[in-house]
Structures are given as C-alpha cells and as structure tokens.
C-alpha cells in the first residue's frame, strides 16, 4: 500500500466544532483515524470527554459556546499553542422544531444564524489568517444540509442558513484560493444522529415523501465523515468551492 494511504493526515492538526455528538463526532474520529491530531470543540463537556476517550491520544478538548466570538478567539489561540492548525471543519449546528414561517421567532433566527453562518465565518477568518501567515495552504470543510436545496418540510431558518453556508463556502474559496486554501461543503441528507433516531425518523422516510432517496436508506454520520476526510487529504488539492452531497440522490 502506498504511504499516501497510510495515516495520510499524520502531522496535521484539525479543529472540529460540534465534535461531541453526531456528524461532528464522526468527523473528529475519522480524522484521528487518518492520523490527524484533533482539537474537539463543543459546549457539552460530557460529550467532549466521550469523543476524546473514543479517539485516545492526539485529541484535545475545548469546551466553549461557539457562538461567543471572544470564546472562539481564545479557543483558537489555545489550539495554536499546541501547534499549527491545518484543517478546519465547521460541524456545529442544531435544528429548532418550532421554527416556522408563520409568527417568525427572531430569537430562533438569531440563534440559528449565529451557529450556522456567523461562527463559520469568524473561524474561517481566524484559520485563513493563520494559514496565510504560515504558508502551505489548508483545508476548510463546512457542513451544510440537503434542506438548503429543498422546500417541502424544511424549517425556514435552518434551510435558509444552510443555503447561506454553501454560498459562503464558494465566496471563501474564491478569496482564499490564491493562498492554496481549499474550501468545500458537505451536504448531508437525513442522517442517523441521536436526535434523528430519537425522533423516530428512519429508513421509511427514505422511501416516500420529500426525503426519499435512490437507495431507500438513511445515512450514517460515518458516511458524511468519510467525504469530509477525503476533502482534507492532500490528493483533493484541486477540489474547492464545491458542495458535495451525501444524500443518496435525494438532491440532484
């Protein structure tokens, strides 16, 4: 086997937001399995500890509210104290079931905006400035959602802001490309996170209605994480400004 496939991210350091649960946890674990040292960011201390225990050596934990700009700056400085940061994955997020077009709740919109769009923008600025100073390029992967491309059954704040993530990804890729920094998005469909499983949604939702896909099966967080890791590999150097779907054809 070529050495390029043997711990291909050895010597790299990644920051993963939302690393305590769901897709963020799967991404952090997969990056560690590929050889990267991973800084785990989440507001849930117990979840962080669980992810760190699963990864073992090479993981550092940073408990913070990622919508707090001062906390973001402090946490990024803490990670830099450990060494250069080569990879940024913006995976933190949430969906509010009470989000509706009728009777818009501005607090819901503000909270969703803060975590889904403002935080990735702030971190992209911090990461981009660091990588430009250090040289050698870098990788940013943002997690969007198939809700950015659908309408039926989509929560308005969530879907709108996840669409914003895709456009921000393209704009950041255009600006940072001259510095050899790749910026891409991964677009999951319905994924079997703890929240989704507890809601009762599953494979049946994949065979009928707006969430149906070609395979008739729900994605796992690991399905998404595999694509994120691919976008962080040296061999993906010519891929940027892309939104890569992992929704099994529910969006085409």
Secondary structure, DSSP 8 states (H G I E B T S, - for coil): --GGGSSTTTT-EEEEETTTSHHHHHHHHHHHHTT-EEEEEES-HHHHHHHHHHH-TTEEEEE--TT-HHHHHHHHHHHHTTS---EEEE------TT--STT--HHHHHHHHIIIIIHHHHHHHHHHHHHHHH-S-EEEEEE--GGGT--TT--HHHHHHHHHHHHHHHHHHHHHGGGTEEEEEEEE-SB--HHHHHHT--GGGGTSSTT--SS---B-HHHHHHHHHHHHSGGGTT--S-EEEESTTS--
